[in-house]
Amino acid sequence: MIERLSPPGVPSPRGPYSPAVRAGDFLFVSGQGPVDAVTDRISKGDIRHETRLVLENIRRILEGCGSSLAEVARCTVYMADVGEFAAMNEVYGEFFGEQKPARTTVQVARLPFDIRVEIDAIAYRPAGESRSSS
């Protein structure tokens, strides 16, 4: 069964997609940009600022779906300038710590709204399983 999810308190999609989709035991989180969840507006800044907002939004979506960053199995990071990788990676590490998911990072020619970074995530969490404490 596929379930399309839009938890409360997360930024509204900027197009015709769901913030998250549960398919079996997996949660697929759509690519997130640096949107301020309070104002629901894009908040551009340096790569650290944008990465922090992106990962906060992913965390909100996962928690709204009964999951967490600790259950993320894979991320894809899309960057406008891979020259900013070290700064992005520093913030990324703050969010995932020892719970390191598999990851691919790619530089793209341009991201929507001229943002610096977009990240999507796939989390594993069997449907109906209670949330882990990690």
A tleap script that builds the chain and sets N, CA, C and O, in Angstrom:
source leaprc.protein.ff14SB
mol = sequence {
  NMET ILE GLU ARG LEU SER PRO PRO GLY VAL
  PRO SER PRO ARG GLY PRO TYR SER PRO ALA
  VAL ARG ALA GLY ASP PHE LEU PHE VAL SER
  GLY GLN GLY PRO VAL ASP ALA VAL THR ASP
  ARG ILE SER LYS GLY ASP ILE ARG HIE GLU
  THR ARG LEU VAL LEU GLU ASN ILE ARG ARG
  ILE LEU GLU GLY CYS GLY SER SER LEU ALA
  GLU VAL ALA ARG CYS THR VAL TYR MET ALA
  ASP VAL GLY GLU PHE ALA ALA MET ASN GLU
  VAL TYR GLY GLU PHE PHE GLY GLU GLN LYS
  PRO ALA ARG THR THR VAL GLN VAL ALA ARG
  LEU PRO PHE ASP ILE ARG VAL GLU ILE ASP
  ALA ILE ALA TYR ARG PRO ALA GLY GLU SER
  ARG SER SER CSER
}
set mol.1.N position { 0.839 -1.182 0.000 }
set mol.1.CA position { 0.000 0.000 0.000 }
set mol.1.C position { 0.887 1.250 0.000 }
set mol.1.O position { 1.910 1.303 0.682 }
set mol.2.N position { 0.480 2.232 -0.763 }
set mol.2.CA position { 1.185 3.508 -0.805 }
set mol.2.C position { 0.314 4.555 -0.114 }
set mol.2.O position { -0.881 4.678 -0.383 }
set mol.3.N position { 0.953 5.304 0.785 }
set mol.3.CA position { 0.254 6.341 1.536 }
set mol.3.C position { 0.985 7.669 1.337 }
set mol.3.O position { 2.181 7.769 1.610 }
set mol.4.N position { 0.277 8.669 0.870 }
set mol.4.CA position { 0.861 9.996 0.680 }
set mol.4.C position { 0.655 10.802 1.949 }
set mol.4.O position { -0.464 10.901 2.453 }
set mol.5.N position { 1.746 11.385 2.471 }
set mol.5.CA position { 1.707 12.028 3.785 }
set mol.5.C position { 2.101 13.495 3.715 }
set mol.5.O position { 3.037 13.872 3.009 }
set mol.6.N position { 1.382 14.301 4.450 }
set mol.6.CA position { 1.684 15.729 4.575 }
set mol.6.C position { 1.455 16.116 6.028 }
set mol.6.O position { 0.398 16.644 6.374 }
set mol.7.N position { 2.456 15.851 6.888 }
set mol.7.CA position { 2.293 16.120 8.311 }
set mol.7.C position { 2.083 17.613 8.598 }
set mol.7.O position { 2.574 18.458 7.849 }
set mol.8.N position { 1.367 17.939 9.661 }
set mol.8.CA position { 1.185 19.347 10.022 }
set mol.8.C position { 2.519 19.974 10.442 }
set mol.8.O position { 3.397 19.290 10.967 }
set mol.9.N position { 2.657 21.274 10.206 }
set mol.9.CA position { 3.847 21.998 10.637 }
set mol.9.C position { 5.040 21.893 9.728 }
set mol.9.O position { 6.131 22.336 10.085 }
set mol.10.N position { 4.854 21.306 8.541 }
set mol.10.CA position { 5.964 21.225 7.589 }
set mol.10.C position { 5.699 22.187 6.444 }
set mol.10.O position { 4.542 22.506 6.168 }
set mol.11.N position { 6.747 22.660 5.770 }
set mol.11.CA position { 6.536 23.571 4.644 }
set mol.11.C position { 5.629 22.959 3.586 }
set mol.11.O position { 5.676 21.756 3.333 }
set mol.12.N position { 4.816 23.789 2.982 }
set mol.12.CA position { 3.927 23.295 1.934 }
set mol.12.C position { 4.742 23.032 0.663 }
set mol.12.O position { 5.684 23.763 0.356 }
set mol.13.N position { 4.370 21.986 -0.065 }
set mol.13.CA position { 5.087 21.663 -1.302 }
set mol.13.C position { 5.036 22.831 -2.286 }
set mol.13.O position { 4.057 23.577 -2.327 }
set mol.14.N position { 6.081 22.981 -3.062 }
set mol.14.CA position { 6.174 24.032 -4.074 }
set mol.14.C position { 5.720 23.534 -5.441 }
set mol.14.O position { 5.963 24.183 -6.458 }
set mol.15.N position { 5.060 22.378 -5.461 }
set mol.15.CA position { 4.597 21.796 -6.711 }
set mol.15.C position { 3.657 20.642 -6.429 }
set mol.15.O position { 3.252 20.434 -5.285 }
set mol.16.N position { 3.306 19.889 -7.459 }
set mol.16.CA position { 2.369 18.783 -7.306 }
set mol.16.C position { 3.055 17.504 -6.802 }
set mol.16.O position { 3.233 16.551 -7.560 }
set mol.17.N position { 3.432 17.490 -5.531 }
set mol.17.CA position { 4.050 16.314 -4.914 }
set mol.17.C position { 3.710 16.281 -3.435 }
set mol.17.O position { 3.272 17.281 -2.867 }
set mol.18.N position { 3.910 15.141 -2.821 }
set mol.18.CA position { 3.687 14.957 -1.388 }
set mol.18.C position { 5.004 15.148 -0.652 }
set mol.18.O position { 6.054 14.760 -1.165 }
set mol.19.N position { 4.973 15.743 0.552 }
set mol.19.CA position { 6.209 15.858 1.323 }
set mol.19.C position { 6.841 14.495 1.607 }
set mol.19.O position { 8.065 14.363 1.626 }
set mol.20.N position { 5.993 13.480 1.828 }
set mol.20.CA position { 6.501 12.137 2.083 }
set mol.20.C position { 5.514 11.108 1.547 }
set mol.20.O position { 4.316 11.365 1.425 }
set mol.21.N position { 6.053 9.941 1.232 }
set mol.21.CA position { 5.235 8.821 0.786 }
set mol.21.C position { 5.714 7.585 1.538 }
set mol.21.O position { 6.908 7.286 1.562 }
set mol.22.N position { 4.779 6.874 2.147 }
set mol.22.CA position { 5.114 5.587 2.754 }
set mol.22.C position { 4.760 4.512 1.730 }
set mol.22.O position { 3.644 4.468 1.215 }
set mol.23.N position { 5.727 3.652 1.448 }
set mol.23.CA position { 5.516 2.501 0.575 }
set mol.23.C position { 6.055 1.295 1.328 }
set mol.23.O position { 7.267 1.102 1.429 }
set mol.24.N position { 5.149 0.492 1.852 }
set mol.24.CA position { 5.580 -0.643 2.662 }
set mol.24.C position { 6.308 -0.171 3.900 }
set mol.24.O position { 5.765 0.608 4.684 }
set mol.25.N position { 7.531 -0.636 4.085 }
set mol.25.CA position { 8.320 -0.289 5.270 }
set mol.25.C position { 9.255 0.896 5.053 }
set mol.25.O position { 10.148 1.145 5.862 }
set mol.26.N position { 9.045 1.625 3.956 }
set mol.26.CA position { 9.924 2.747 3.652 }
set mol.26.C position { 9.167 4.061 3.604 }
set mol.26.O position { 8.019 4.117 3.163 }
set mol.27.N position { 9.826 5.119 4.063 }
set mol.27.CA position { 9.329 6.486 3.931 }
set mol.27.C position { 10.247 7.198 2.949 }
set mol.27.O position { 11.465 7.214 3.128 }
set mol.28.N position { 9.665 7.782 1.915 }
set mol.28.CA position { 10.412 8.541 0.926 }
set mol.28.C position { 10.085 10.015 1.154 }
set mol.28.O position { 8.937 10.429 0.994 }
set mol.29.N position { 11.082 10.799 1.525 }
set mol.29.CA position { 10.892 12.229 1.760 }
set mol.29.C position { 11.322 12.977 0.502 }
set mol.29.O position { 12.451 12.831 0.035 }
set mol.30.N position { 10.410 13.774 -0.035 }
set mol.30.CA position { 10.704 14.561 -1.236 }
set mol.30.C position { 11.846 15.520 -0.973 }
set mol.30.O position { 12.095 15.902 0.171 }
set mol.31.N position { 12.543 15.912 -2.036 }
set mol.31.CA position { 13.627 16.879 -1.914 }
set mol.31.C position { 13.142 18.128 -1.202 }
set mol.31.O position { 12.118 18.709 -1.561 }
set mol.32.N position { 13.891 18.528 -0.193 }
set mol.32.CA position { 13.540 19.704 0.600 }
set mol.32.C position { 14.538 20.824 0.344 }
set mol.32.O position { 15.742 20.598 0.229 }
set mol.33.N position { 14.006 22.029 0.258 }
set mol.33.CA position { 14.832 23.216 0.112 }
set mol.33.C position { 14.815 24.001 1.406 }
set mol.33.O position { 14.166 23.599 2.372 }
set mol.34.N position { 15.524 25.121 1.432 }
set mol.34.CA position { 15.612 25.940 2.646 }
set mol.34.C position { 14.365 26.797 2.846 }
set mol.34.O position { 14.373 27.999 2.581 }
set mol.35.N position { 13.295 26.161 3.315 }
set mol.35.CA position { 12.044 26.869 3.566 }
set mol.35.C position { 11.862 27.013 5.070 }
set mol.35.O position { 11.958 26.037 5.813 }
set mol.36.N position { 11.601 28.228 5.505 }
set mol.36.CA position { 11.327 28.493 6.910 }
set mol.36.C position { 9.944 27.926 7.220 }
set mol.36.O position { 8.955 28.350 6.623 }
set mol.37.N position { 9.867 26.974 8.144 }
set mol.37.CA position { 8.604 26.303 8.444 }
set mol.37.C position { 7.585 27.248 9.077 }
set mol.37.O position { 6.382 27.011 8.963 }
set mol.38.N position { 8.032 28.301 9.736 }
set mol.38.CA position { 7.110 29.249 10.377 }
set mol.38.C position { 6.456 30.160 9.343 }
set mol.38.O position { 5.242 30.360 9.363 }
set mol.39.N position { 7.264 30.711 8.442 }
set mol.39.CA position { 6.730 31.654 7.443 }
set mol.39.C position { 6.301 30.955 6.159 }
set mol.39.O position { 5.575 31.533 5.351 }
set mol.40.N position { 6.747 29.707 5.965 }
set mol.40.CA position { 6.503 28.930 4.745 }
set mol.40.C position { 7.085 29.631 3.518 }
set mol.40.O position { 6.537 29.547 2.419 }
set mol.41.N position { 8.198 30.319 3.727 }
set mol.41.CA position { 8.881 31.015 2.633 }
set mol.41.C position { 10.316 30.538 2.525 }
set mol.41.O position { 10.936 30.146 3.514 }
set mol.42.N position { 10.830 30.577 1.312 }
set mol.42.CA position { 12.234 30.223 1.086 }
set mol.42.C position { 13.100 31.239 1.819 }
set mol.42.O position { 12.848 32.443 1.778 }
set mol.43.N position { 14.129 30.723 2.494 }
set mol.43.CA position { 15.040 31.564 3.261 }
set mol.43.C position { 16.461 31.304 2.765 }
set mol.43.O position { 17.142 30.391 3.231 }
set mol.44.N position { 16.887 32.121 1.820 }
set mol.44.CA position { 18.229 31.967 1.263 }
set mol.44.C position { 19.269 32.515 2.228 }
set mol.44.O position { 19.000 33.412 3.028 }
set mol.45.N position { 20.451 31.951 2.129 }
set mol.45.CA position { 21.570 32.393 2.953 }
set mol.45.C position { 22.801 31.626 2.517 }
set mol.45.O position { 22.850 31.093 1.408 }
set mol.46.N position { 23.797 31.571 3.391 }
set mol.46.CA position { 24.984 30.796 3.039 }
set mol.46.C position { 24.638 29.311 3.098 }
set mol.46.O position { 23.541 28.947 3.523 }
set mol.47.N position { 25.550 28.464 2.683 }
set mol.47.CA position { 25.286 27.038 2.578 }
set mol.47.C position { 24.966 26.428 3.934 }
set mol.47.O position { 24.154 25.506 4.013 }
set mol.48.N position { 25.577 26.914 4.992 }
set mol.48.CA position { 25.279 26.387 6.330 }
set mol.48.C position { 23.822 26.680 6.710 }
set mol.48.O position { 23.111 25.798 7.192 }
set mol.49.N position { 23.392 27.906 6.494 }
set mol.49.CA position { 22.019 28.308 6.798 }
set mol.49.C position { 21.030 27.453 6.012 }
set mol.49.O position { 20.079 26.918 6.582 }
set mol.50.N position { 21.250 27.323 4.719 }
set mol.50.CA position { 20.326 26.581 3.875 }
set mol.50.C position { 20.320 25.095 4.232 }
set mol.50.O position { 19.253 24.484 4.293 }
set mol.51.N position { 21.488 24.507 4.469 }
set mol.51.CA position { 21.557 23.091 4.831 }
set mol.51.C position { 20.828 22.841 6.143 }
set mol.51.O position { 20.110 21.850 6.274 }
set mol.52.N position { 21.005 23.722 7.106 }
set mol.52.CA position { 20.334 23.587 8.409 }
set mol.52.C position { 18.817 23.589 8.234 }
set mol.52.O position { 18.131 22.738 8.801 }
set mol.53.N position { 18.283 24.538 7.454 }
set mol.53.CA position { 16.835 24.585 7.229 }
set mol.53.C position { 16.343 23.329 6.519 }
set mol.53.O position { 15.308 22.773 6.886 }
set mol.54.N position { 17.069 22.885 5.516 }
set mol.54.CA position { 16.692 21.689 4.762 }
set mol.54.C position { 16.592 20.490 5.705 }
set mol.54.O position { 15.597 19.765 5.684 }
set mol.55.N position { 17.616 20.280 6.526 }
set mol.55.CA position { 17.629 19.125 7.413 }
set mol.55.C position { 16.611 19.251 8.540 }
set mol.55.O position { 16.069 18.242 8.991 }
set mol.56.N position { 16.343 20.460 8.999 }
set mol.56.CA position { 15.274 20.655 9.982 }
set mol.56.C position { 13.934 20.276 9.373 }
set mol.56.O position { 13.097 19.675 10.045 }
set mol.57.N position { 13.721 20.619 8.109 }
set mol.57.CA position { 12.467 20.254 7.439 }
set mol.57.C position { 12.354 18.748 7.254 }
set mol.57.O position { 11.278 18.180 7.439 }
set mol.58.N position { 13.440 18.104 6.897 }
set mol.58.CA position { 13.419 16.644 6.773 }
set mol.58.C position { 13.104 16.017 8.128 }
set mol.58.O position { 12.303 15.085 8.212 }
set mol.59.N position { 13.728 16.522 9.181 }
set mol.59.CA position { 13.457 15.994 10.525 }
set mol.59.C position { 11.972 16.171 10.887 }
set mol.59.O position { 11.345 15.246 11.402 }
set mol.60.N position { 11.419 17.348 10.618 }
set mol.60.CA position { 9.994 17.602 10.900 }
set mol.60.C position { 9.082 16.625 10.152 }
set mol.60.O position { 8.138 16.075 10.718 }
set mol.61.N position { 9.386 16.428 8.880 }
set mol.61.CA position { 8.567 15.512 8.071 }
set mol.61.C position { 8.654 14.103 8.639 }
set mol.61.O position { 7.630 13.447 8.831 }
set mol.62.N position { 9.865 13.632 8.907 }
set mol.62.CA position { 10.040 12.284 9.444 }
set mol.62.C position { 9.321 12.123 10.779 }
set mol.62.O position { 8.611 11.140 10.990 }
set mol.63.N position { 9.503 13.083 11.675 }
set mol.63.CA position { 8.844 13.004 12.985 }
set mol.63.C position { 7.326 13.053 12.831 }
set mol.63.O position { 6.606 12.371 13.560 }
set mol.64.N position { 6.838 13.857 11.886 }
set mol.64.CA position { 5.403 13.923 11.630 }
set mol.64.C position { 4.850 12.623 11.082 }
set mol.64.O position { 3.645 12.379 11.145 }
set mol.65.N position { 5.731 11.785 10.542 }
set mol.65.CA position { 5.336 10.473 10.009 }
set mol.65.C position { 5.673 9.356 10.996 }
set mol.65.O position { 5.557 8.176 10.667 }
set mol.66.N position { 6.093 9.734 12.213 }
set mol.66.CA position { 6.411 8.732 13.226 }
set mol.66.C position { 7.790 8.127 13.092 }
set mol.66.O position { 8.029 7.029 13.596 }
set mol.67.N position { 8.705 8.813 12.427 }
set mol.67.CA position { 10.053 8.312 12.209 }
set mol.67.C position { 11.065 9.307 12.784 }
set mol.67.O position { 10.700 10.179 13.571 }
set mol.68.N position { 12.316 9.177 12.395 }
set mol.68.CA position { 13.362 10.086 12.878 }
set mol.68.C position { 14.557 10.044 11.935 }
set mol.68.O position { 14.631 9.200 11.042 }
set mol.69.N position { 15.484 10.958 12.144 }
set mol.69.CA position { 16.717 10.964 11.347 }
set mol.69.C position { 17.520 9.683 11.555 }
set mol.69.O position { 18.237 9.249 10.654 }
set mol.70.N position { 17.405 9.078 12.730 }
set mol.70.CA position { 18.143 7.843 13.013 }
set mol.70.C position { 17.703 6.695 12.119 }
set mol.70.O position { 18.431 5.713 11.976 }
set mol.71.N position { 16.525 6.801 11.515 }
set mol.71.CA position { 16.004 5.734 10.670 }
set mol.71.C position { 16.238 5.998 9.178 }
set mol.71.O position { 15.765 5.239 8.332 }
set mol.72.N position { 16.970 7.075 8.855 }
set mol.72.CA position { 17.259 7.382 7.456 }
set mol.72.C position { 18.317 6.410 6.939 }
set mol.72.O position { 19.391 6.263 7.523 }
set mol.73.N position { 17.987 5.753 5.834 }
set mol.73.CA position { 18.906 4.795 5.217 }
set mol.73.C position { 19.748 5.440 4.123 }
set mol.73.O position { 20.886 5.034 3.884 }
set mol.74.N position { 19.174 6.462 3.449 }
set mol.74.CA position { 19.878 7.063 2.312 }
set mol.74.C position { 19.416 8.480 2.075 }
set mol.74.O position { 18.240 8.800 2.245 }
set mol.75.N position { 20.354 9.336 1.678 }
set mol.75.CA position { 20.060 10.714 1.276 }
set mol.75.C position { 20.743 10.997 -0.061 }
set mol.75.O position { 21.767 10.404 -0.398 }
set mol.76.N position { 20.151 11.904 -0.796 }
set mol.76.CA position { 20.824 12.472 -1.960 }
set mol.76.C position { 20.886 13.972 -1.722 }
set mol.76.O position { 19.874 14.606 -1.424 }
set mol.77.N position { 22.073 14.530 -1.855 }
set mol.77.CA position { 22.301 15.959 -1.667 }
set mol.77.C position { 22.584 16.562 -3.035 }
set mol.77.O position { 23.496 16.128 -3.739 }
set mol.78.N position { 21.799 17.561 -3.403 }
set mol.78.CA position { 21.982 18.277 -4.669 }
set mol.78.C position { 22.518 19.656 -4.321 }
set mol.78.O position { 21.902 20.387 -3.546 }
set mol.79.N position { 23.658 20.013 -4.887 }
set mol.79.CA position { 24.294 21.289 -4.577 }
set mol.79.C position { 24.507 22.114 -5.841 }
set mol.79.O position { 24.840 21.587 -6.902 }
set mol.80.N position { 24.307 23.416 -5.699 }
set mol.80.CA position { 24.567 24.324 -6.812 }
set mol.80.C position { 26.075 24.509 -7.005 }
set mol.80.O position { 26.539 24.759 -8.117 }
set mol.81.N position { 26.834 24.384 -5.908 }
set mol.81.CA position { 28.289 24.568 -5.975 }
set mol.81.C position { 28.953 23.568 -5.042 }
set mol.81.O position { 28.963 23.766 -3.827 }
set mol.82.N position { 29.504 22.503 -5.592 }
set mol.82.CA position { 30.145 21.483 -4.776 }
set mol.82.C position { 31.396 22.024 -4.074 }
set mol.82.O position { 31.952 21.362 -3.197 }
set mol.83.N position { 31.831 23.210 -4.455 }
set mol.83.CA position { 32.928 23.878 -3.747 }
set mol.83.C position { 32.549 24.217 -2.308 }
set mol.83.O position { 33.420 24.507 -1.488 }
set mol.84.N position { 31.240 24.183 -1.998 }
set mol.84.CA position { 30.759 24.455 -0.637 }
set mol.84.C position { 30.514 23.161 0.141 }
set mol.84.O position { 29.866 23.162 1.188 }
set mol.85.N position { 31.048 22.051 -0.395 }
set mol.85.CA position { 30.812 20.742 0.198 }
set mol.85.C position { 31.218 20.674 1.669 }
set mol.85.O position { 30.451 20.171 2.490 }
set mol.86.N position { 32.391 21.163 2.014 }
set mol.86.CA position { 32.888 21.037 3.390 }
set mol.86.C position { 31.933 21.714 4.388 }
set mol.86.O position { 31.649 21.154 5.447 }
set mol.87.N position { 31.448 22.888 4.061 }
set mol.87.CA position { 30.532 23.601 4.957 }
set mol.87.C position { 29.190 22.870 5.052 }
set mol.87.O position { 28.625 22.758 6.140 }
set mol.88.N position { 28.679 22.373 3.924 }
set mol.88.CA position { 27.431 21.600 3.941 }
set mol.88.C position { 27.622 20.353 4.785 }
set mol.88.O position { 26.774 20.022 5.615 }
set mol.89.N position { 28.724 19.666 4.576 }
set mol.89.CA position { 29.015 18.414 5.263 }
set mol.89.C position { 29.123 18.611 6.773 }
set mol.89.O position { 28.723 17.737 7.543 }
set mol.90.N position { 29.652 19.734 7.193 }
set mol.90.CA position { 29.772 20.048 8.618 }
set mol.90.C position { 28.390 20.088 9.275 }
set mol.90.O position { 28.178 19.483 10.326 }
set mol.91.N position { 27.456 20.802 8.650 }
set mol.91.CA position { 26.093 20.895 9.190 }
set mol.91.C position { 25.403 19.534 9.098 }
set mol.91.O position { 24.723 19.120 10.038 }
set mol.92.N position { 25.568 18.850 7.995 }
set mol.92.CA position { 24.981 17.526 7.795 }
set mol.92.C position { 25.409 16.595 8.937 }
set mol.92.O position { 24.592 15.859 9.490 }
set mol.93.N position { 26.682 16.639 9.274 }
set mol.93.CA position { 27.210 15.812 10.360 }
set mol.93.C position { 26.582 16.134 11.704 }
set mol.93.O position { 26.413 15.237 12.530 }
set mol.94.N position { 26.232 17.396 11.944 }
set mol.94.CA position { 25.567 17.783 13.195 }
set mol.94.C position { 24.215 17.088 13.324 }
set mol.94.O position { 23.808 16.726 14.428 }
set mol.95.N position { 23.526 16.901 12.217 }
set mol.95.CA position { 22.192 16.300 12.246 }
set mol.95.C position { 22.234 14.781 12.340 }
set mol.95.O position { 21.400 14.183 13.019 }
set mol.96.N position { 23.192 14.147 11.668 }
set mol.96.CA position { 23.209 12.694 11.634 }
set mol.96.C position { 24.177 12.063 12.622 }
set mol.96.O position { 23.992 10.905 12.995 }
set mol.97.N position { 25.206 12.788 13.059 }
set mol.97.CA position { 26.133 12.242 14.049 }
set mol.97.C position { 26.629 10.870 13.667 }
set mol.97.O position { 27.142 10.666 12.567 }
set mol.98.N position { 26.472 9.914 14.591 }
set mol.98.CA position { 26.920 8.542 14.350 }
set mol.98.C position { 25.929 7.743 13.515 }
set mol.98.O position { 26.268 6.661 13.035 }
set mol.99.N position { 24.721 8.246 13.333 }
set mol.99.CA position { 23.693 7.552 12.545 }
set mol.99.C position { 23.844 7.947 11.072 }
set mol.99.O position { 22.974 8.614 10.512 }
set mol.100.N position { 24.921 7.542 10.467 }
set mol.100.CA position { 25.256 7.989 9.113 }
set mol.100.C position { 24.526 7.164 8.048 }
set mol.100.O position { 24.785 5.969 7.907 }
set mol.101.N position { 23.615 7.797 7.299 }
set mol.101.CA position { 22.976 7.069 6.198 }
set mol.101.C position { 23.915 6.998 4.986 }
set mol.101.O position { 24.899 7.733 4.910 }
set mol.102.N position { 23.602 6.119 4.058 }
set mol.102.CA position { 24.304 6.130 2.775 }
set mol.102.C position { 23.968 7.467 2.113 }
set mol.102.O position { 22.901 8.030 2.358 }
set mol.103.N position { 24.867 7.972 1.284 }
set mol.103.CA position { 24.628 9.287 0.694 }
set mol.103.C position { 25.317 9.425 -0.649 }
set mol.103.O position { 26.394 8.877 -0.882 }
set mol.104.N position { 24.659 10.180 -1.531 }
set mol.104.CA position { 25.258 10.607 -2.781 }
set mol.104.C position { 25.145 12.118 -2.821 }
set mol.104.O position { 24.109 12.675 -2.458 }
set mol.105.N position { 26.197 12.782 -3.257 }
set mol.105.CA position { 26.179 14.240 -3.396 }
set mol.105.C position { 26.517 14.568 -4.842 }
set mol.105.O position { 27.507 14.077 -5.385 }
set mol.106.N position { 25.687 15.402 -5.462 }
set mol.106.CA position { 25.912 15.780 -6.846 }
set mol.106.C position { 25.793 17.290 -7.012 }
set mol.106.O position { 24.984 17.947 -6.355 }
set mol.107.N position { 26.612 17.815 -7.898 }
set mol.107.CA position { 26.473 19.223 -8.269 }
set mol.107.C position { 25.535 19.296 -9.461 }
set mol.107.O position { 25.653 18.520 -10.410 }
set mol.108.N position { 24.609 20.230 -9.400 }
set mol.108.CA position { 23.653 20.411 -10.488 }
set mol.108.C position { 23.855 21.798 -11.087 }
set mol.108.O position { 24.427 22.681 -10.447 }
set mol.109.N position { 23.389 21.982 -12.300 }
set mol.109.CA position { 23.556 23.266 -12.979 }
set mol.109.C position { 22.776 24.373 -12.278 }
set mol.109.O position { 23.221 25.519 -12.206 }
set mol.110.N position { 21.595 24.003 -11.761 }
set mol.110.CA position { 20.774 25.008 -11.097 }
set mol.110.C position { 19.689 24.295 -10.313 }
set mol.110.O position { 19.190 23.249 -10.730 }
set mol.111.N position { 19.325 24.872 -9.167 }
set mol.111.CA position { 18.237 24.342 -8.356 }
set mol.111.C position { 17.053 25.298 -8.423 }
set mol.111.O position { 17.239 26.489 -8.676 }
set mol.112.N position { 15.836 24.797 -8.199 }
set mol.112.CA position { 14.662 25.681 -8.223 }
set mol.112.C position { 14.835 26.865 -7.268 }
set mol.112.O position { 15.418 26.729 -6.192 }
set mol.113.N position { 14.331 28.000 -7.669 }
set mol.113.CA position { 14.366 29.232 -6.867 }
set mol.113.C position { 15.789 29.701 -6.561 }
set mol.113.O position { 15.995 30.528 -5.674 }
set mol.114.N position { 16.764 29.175 -7.292 }
set mol.114.CA position { 18.181 29.524 -7.111 }
set mol.114.C position { 18.684 29.279 -5.684 }
set mol.114.O position { 19.493 30.043 -5.158 }
set mol.115.N position { 18.190 28.200 -5.074 }
set mol.115.CA position { 18.694 27.815 -3.756 }
set mol.115.C position { 20.040 27.137 -3.924 }
set mol.115.O position { 20.420 26.785 -5.040 }
set mol.116.N position { 20.775 26.947 -2.817 }
set mol.116.CA position { 22.104 26.357 -2.865 }
set mol.116.C position { 22.093 24.834 -2.701 }
set mol.116.O position { 22.971 24.138 -3.212 }
set mol.117.N position { 21.073 24.322 -1.970 }
set mol.117.CA position { 21.080 22.902 -1.637 }
set mol.117.C position { 19.654 22.364 -1.531 }
set mol.117.O position { 18.738 23.052 -1.083 }
set mol.118.N position { 19.502 21.121 -1.954 }
set mol.118.CA position { 18.247 20.375 -1.796 }
set mol.118.C position { 18.631 18.963 -1.398 }
set mol.118.O position { 19.586 18.403 -1.937 }
set mol.119.N position { 17.898 18.383 -0.460 }
set mol.119.CA position { 18.205 17.028 0.013 }
set mol.119.C position { 16.915 16.223 0.071 }
set mol.119.O position { 15.882 16.716 0.524 }
set mol.120.N position { 16.986 14.971 -0.396 }
set mol.120.CA position { 15.869 14.043 -0.206 }
set mol.120.C position { 16.359 12.905 0.685 }
set mol.120.O position { 17.561 12.752 0.905 }
set mol.121.N position { 15.425 12.113 1.193 }
set mol.121.CA position { 15.798 11.054 2.130 }
set mol.121.C position { 14.874 9.855 1.986 }
set mol.121.O position { 13.710 9.977 1.604 }
set mol.122.N position { 15.429 8.699 2.305 }
set mol.122.CA position { 14.658 7.468 2.384 }
set mol.122.C position { 14.918 6.877 3.763 }
set mol.122.O position { 16.065 6.647 4.147 }
set mol.123.N position { 13.841 6.635 4.499 }
set mol.123.CA position { 13.961 6.051 5.838 }
set mol.123.C position { 13.302 4.680 5.849 }
set mol.123.O position { 12.306 4.451 5.163 }
set mol.124.N position { 13.866 3.777 6.632 }
set mol.124.CA position { 13.289 2.454 6.806 }
set mol.124.C position { 12.596 2.416 8.153 }
set mol.124.O position { 13.211 2.671 9.188 }
set mol.125.N position { 11.337 2.103 8.134 }
set mol.125.CA position { 10.588 1.960 9.373 }
set mol.125.C position { 9.363 1.107 9.104 }
set mol.125.O position { 8.411 1.562 8.470 }
set mol.126.N position { 9.385 -0.118 9.580 }
set mol.126.CA position { 8.228 -0.977 9.349 }
set mol.126.C position { 6.940 -0.322 9.810 }
set mol.126.O position { 6.870 0.202 10.921 }
set mol.127.N position { 5.926 -0.349 8.968 }
set mol.127.CA position { 4.625 0.239 9.290 }
set mol.127.C position { 4.097 -0.381 10.566 }
set mol.127.O position { 4.148 -1.597 10.750 }
set mol.128.N position { 3.584 0.477 11.453 }
set mol.128.CA position { 3.014 0.005 12.698 }
set mol.128.C position { 4.026 -0.193 13.801 }
set mol.128.O position { 3.643 -0.422 14.948 }
set mol.129.N position { 5.314 -0.113 13.488 }
set mol.129.CA position { 6.341 -0.289 14.522 }
set mol.129.C position { 6.458 0.992 15.328 }
set mol.129.O position { 6.448 2.085 14.762 }
set mol.130.N position { 6.569 0.867 16.650 }
set mol.130.CA position { 6.709 2.075 17.460 }
set mol.130.C position { 8.079 2.669 17.261 }
set mol.130.O position { 9.043 1.969 16.948 }
set mol.131.N position { 8.152 3.966 17.445 }
set mol.131.CA position { 9.372 4.736 17.187 }
set mol.131.C position { 10.495 4.331 18.115 }
set mol.131.O position { 10.286 4.085 19.302 }
set mol.132.N position { 11.693 4.265 17.553 }
set mol.132.CA position { 12.859 3.924 18.364 }
set mol.132.C position { 13.248 5.103 19.220 }
set mol.132.O position { 12.895 6.241 18.910 }
set mol.133.N position { 13.970 4.849 20.291 }
set mol.133.CA position { 14.382 5.928 21.190 }
set mol.133.C position { 15.680 6.570 20.779 }
set mol.133.O position { 16.121 7.519 21.427 }
set mol.134.N position { 16.325 6.080 19.705 }
set mol.134.CA position { 17.603 6.650 19.269 }
set mol.134.C position { 17.446 7.912 18.487 }
set mol.134.O position { 18.439 8.500 18.057 }
savepdb mol mol.pdb
quit
